[in-house]
Amino acid sequence: MVNGMEFKQILCYYGAITLIGYLIMDFADWNLQMLVRSGKFLTFQLRPIHHRFFALSQKIGHRALGFVFEFLPCFFILQFIFKVDLIPKHLGLSIISIAFAFLINFYVNYCIGMTAFWLVQSSGIRQVYQVISEILSGSLIPLIFFPEILQKILFFLPFQYITYVPACVVMGKYSLGGITMDLSQIVLIQGGAVALVMILSEIIYRLAMNKYTDAGG
């Protein structure tokens, strides 16, 4: 047992984050950056559709294909060949939590992509964020493996809601920094995080459009 997790639980955790990764994968920041750099973003200003809505719809379609060709094959391999139990303990909450993680990942990446309106090239910020997110979201190692003082800090940061929280919901138990919460409670907090990043995205978008307009489009 390592930090309260048995070997089977560790396998389940890594299996869960692998499957969740297929469902929430996103390149909105890179796509938006390329549109700004090439000047093609202007074409979206002329269309009767918000680019963010277009990008989100594009991501939903992309991940729908990922569900069929990535998620399902990997799930069957892990579940039936390697015998890793990946059946969610609470299916409804698991779906909601993964959907929230999907939205948080998209909106955060979109915010990073919008820095291209000021910097033109946002790949540096993107790379730094990816490294930080990989470590602090629980994608590399479970957050419960960190020192307790760091866990308490991570509890108040948004990164856990991208990977660690949905993985814990799938496994049926959430704990971090000595704080144990009911799954419905942590999913509700995760929903609040979604609302915050959506508001942040809108604020940055309006500032970016003012910048874009002032620069002559």
C-alpha positions as CSV (number, residue, x, y, z in Angstrom):
1,M,0.0,0.0,0.0
2,V,1.3,3.5,-1.0
3,N,-0.2,6.6,0.7
4,G,-3.4,4.7,1.3
5,M,-3.7,3.2,-2.2
6,E,-3.4,-0.5,-2.8
7,F,-1.8,-1.8,-6.0
8,K,-5.2,-2.5,-7.6
9,Q,-6.3,1.0,-6.8
10,I,-3.2,2.4,-8.4
11,L,-3.8,0.4,-11.5
12,C,-7.4,1.6,-11.6
13,Y,-6.3,5.2,-11.1
14,Y,-3.9,5.1,-14.1
15,G,-6.4,3.2,-16.2
16,A,-9.1,5.9,-15.4
17,I,-6.8,8.8,-16.2
18,T,-5.8,7.2,-19.5
19,L,-9.5,6.8,-20.5
20,I,-10.4,10.3,-19.2
21,G,-7.5,11.7,-21.2
22,Y,-9.0,10.3,-24.4
23,L,-12.3,12.0,-23.6
24,I,-11.0,15.5,-22.7
25,M,-8.0,15.9,-25.0
26,D,-7.9,19.4,-26.5
27,F,-5.9,21.6,-28.8
28,A,-8.1,24.7,-28.7
29,D,-5.1,26.8,-27.7
30,W,-3.0,25.7,-30.7
31,N,-5.8,26.0,-33.2
32,L,-6.7,29.6,-32.0
33,Q,-3.1,30.6,-32.1
34,M,-2.7,29.5,-35.7
35,L,-5.8,31.3,-36.7
36,V,-4.6,34.6,-35.1
37,R,-1.1,34.3,-36.6
38,S,-2.3,33.5,-40.1
39,G,-5.0,36.2,-40.0
40,K,-7.7,33.6,-40.6
41,F,-9.4,34.5,-37.4
42,L,-10.9,37.5,-39.2
43,T,-13.1,35.1,-41.2
44,F,-14.8,34.1,-38.0
45,Q,-15.5,37.7,-37.2
46,L,-17.6,37.8,-40.4
47,R,-19.6,34.7,-39.6
48,P,-22.8,34.6,-37.6
49,I,-21.3,32.3,-35.0
50,H,-19.0,32.8,-32.0
51,H,-15.6,31.2,-32.6
52,R,-15.5,29.8,-29.1
53,F,-18.8,28.0,-29.8
54,F,-17.4,26.7,-33.1
55,A,-14.2,25.5,-31.4
56,L,-16.2,23.8,-28.6
57,S,-18.5,22.1,-31.2
58,Q,-15.4,21.0,-33.1
59,K,-14.0,19.5,-30.0
60,I,-17.2,17.6,-29.1
61,G,-17.2,16.1,-32.6
62,H,-13.5,15.2,-32.4
63,R,-13.8,13.6,-29.0
64,A,-16.9,11.7,-30.1
65,L,-14.6,10.0,-32.6
66,G,-12.1,9.6,-29.9
67,F,-14.7,7.8,-27.8
68,V,-15.3,5.2,-30.5
69,F,-11.7,4.7,-31.8
70,E,-9.6,5.4,-28.7
71,F,-11.7,5.2,-25.5
72,L,-13.7,2.0,-26.2
73,P,-10.8,-0.2,-27.5
74,C,-8.6,0.9,-24.6
75,F,-11.4,0.3,-22.1
76,F,-12.0,-3.3,-23.3
77,I,-8.3,-4.0,-23.3
78,L,-7.9,-2.8,-19.7
79,Q,-11.1,-4.2,-18.4
80,F,-11.2,-7.6,-20.0
81,I,-7.5,-8.4,-20.8
82,F,-5.7,-6.8,-18.0
83,K,-8.6,-7.2,-15.5
84,V,-8.4,-3.6,-14.3
85,D,-11.8,-2.7,-12.8
86,L,-12.8,0.5,-14.6
87,I,-16.6,0.3,-14.1
88,P,-17.5,3.5,-12.3
89,K,-18.9,3.1,-8.8
90,H,-21.3,6.0,-9.5
91,L,-21.9,6.2,-13.3
92,G,-24.0,9.4,-13.3
93,L,-21.6,11.4,-11.2
94,S,-18.7,10.0,-13.2
95,I,-20.3,11.2,-16.5
96,I,-21.0,14.6,-15.0
97,S,-17.4,14.9,-13.6
98,I,-15.8,13.9,-16.8
99,A,-18.0,16.4,-18.7
100,F,-16.9,19.2,-16.3
101,A,-13.3,18.2,-16.8
102,F,-13.9,18.3,-20.6
103,L,-15.2,21.9,-20.3
104,I,-12.5,23.1,-17.9
105,N,-9.8,21.7,-20.1
106,F,-11.3,23.4,-23.2
107,Y,-11.9,26.8,-21.6
108,V,-8.5,27.0,-20.0
109,N,-6.8,26.1,-23.2
110,Y,-8.9,28.6,-25.1
111,C,-7.8,31.3,-22.6
112,I,-4.2,30.3,-23.3
113,G,-4.8,30.5,-27.0
114,M,-6.3,34.0,-26.7
115,T,-2.9,35.3,-25.4
116,A,-1.9,35.1,-29.1
117,F,-3.8,38.4,-29.6
118,W,-1.2,40.1,-27.5
119,L,1.9,37.8,-28.0
120,V,1.2,36.4,-31.5
121,Q,3.1,33.3,-30.5
122,S,1.6,31.7,-27.4
123,S,3.4,28.3,-27.7
124,G,5.7,29.2,-24.9
125,I,2.9,29.8,-22.5
126,R,1.2,26.6,-23.8
127,Q,4.2,24.5,-23.1
128,V,4.8,25.8,-19.6
129,Y,1.1,25.3,-18.8
130,Q,1.2,21.8,-20.1
131,V,4.1,20.8,-17.9
132,I,2.6,22.4,-14.8
133,S,-0.8,20.9,-15.5
134,E,0.6,17.4,-16.1
135,I,2.2,17.5,-12.6
136,L,-0.5,19.3,-10.6
137,S,-3.6,17.7,-12.2
138,G,-2.6,14.2,-11.2
139,S,-1.8,13.0,-14.7
140,L,1.7,11.8,-13.8
141,I,1.2,10.7,-10.3
142,P,-1.9,10.7,-8.0
143,L,-2.0,13.9,-6.0
144,I,-2.4,11.9,-2.8
145,F,1.3,10.9,-3.3
146,F,2.5,14.5,-2.7
147,P,3.5,15.7,0.7
148,E,0.4,16.6,2.8
149,I,1.2,20.3,2.9
150,L,1.4,20.4,-0.9
151,Q,-1.8,18.5,-1.1
152,K,-3.6,21.1,0.9
153,I,-2.3,23.8,-1.5
154,L,-3.4,21.7,-4.5
155,F,-6.9,21.4,-3.0
156,F,-7.4,25.2,-3.7
157,L,-5.9,25.1,-7.2
158,P,-8.0,24.3,-10.3
159,F,-5.7,21.7,-11.8
160,Q,-7.2,18.8,-9.8
161,Y,-10.5,19.2,-11.5
162,I,-9.1,18.2,-14.9
163,T,-7.8,14.8,-14.0
164,Y,-7.6,13.9,-10.3
165,V,-11.2,14.6,-9.4
166,P,-12.9,12.7,-12.3
167,A,-10.5,9.8,-11.7
168,C,-11.5,9.7,-8.0
169,V,-15.2,9.9,-8.9
170,V,-14.8,7.0,-11.2
171,M,-13.0,5.1,-8.4
172,G,-15.8,6.0,-5.9
173,K,-13.7,7.9,-3.3
174,Y,-12.2,11.4,-3.1
175,S,-9.5,12.5,-0.6
176,L,-6.8,15.2,-0.8
177,G,-4.7,16.8,1.9
178,G,-6.5,15.0,4.6
179,I,-9.9,16.3,3.3
180,T,-12.4,13.6,2.4
181,M,-15.5,14.7,0.6
182,D,-18.7,13.1,-0.6
183,L,-18.5,12.6,-4.4
184,S,-21.6,14.8,-5.0
185,Q,-19.9,17.6,-3.0
186,I,-16.6,17.6,-5.0
187,V,-18.5,17.3,-8.3
188,L,-20.5,20.4,-7.2
189,I,-17.3,22.3,-6.5
190,Q,-16.0,21.1,-9.8
191,G,-19.1,22.6,-11.5
192,G,-18.3,25.9,-9.7
193,A,-14.8,25.7,-11.2
194,V,-16.4,25.3,-14.7
195,A,-18.5,28.5,-14.1
196,L,-15.4,30.4,-13.1
197,V,-13.3,29.5,-16.1
198,M,-16.2,30.2,-18.4
199,I,-16.5,33.7,-16.9
200,L,-12.7,34.2,-17.2
201,S,-12.8,33.1,-20.8
202,E,-15.5,35.6,-21.6
203,I,-13.6,38.4,-19.9
204,I,-10.4,37.6,-21.8
205,Y,-12.3,37.2,-25.0
206,R,-13.8,40.7,-24.8
207,L,-10.4,42.2,-24.0
208,A,-8.9,40.3,-26.9
209,M,-11.5,41.5,-29.3
210,N,-10.9,45.1,-28.2
211,K,-7.2,44.5,-28.8
212,Y,-8.0,42.9,-32.2
213,T,-10.3,45.8,-33.2
214,D,-7.8,48.5,-32.1
215,A,-5.1,46.8,-34.1
216,G,-7.3,47.0,-37.2
217,G,-8.4,43.3,-37.3
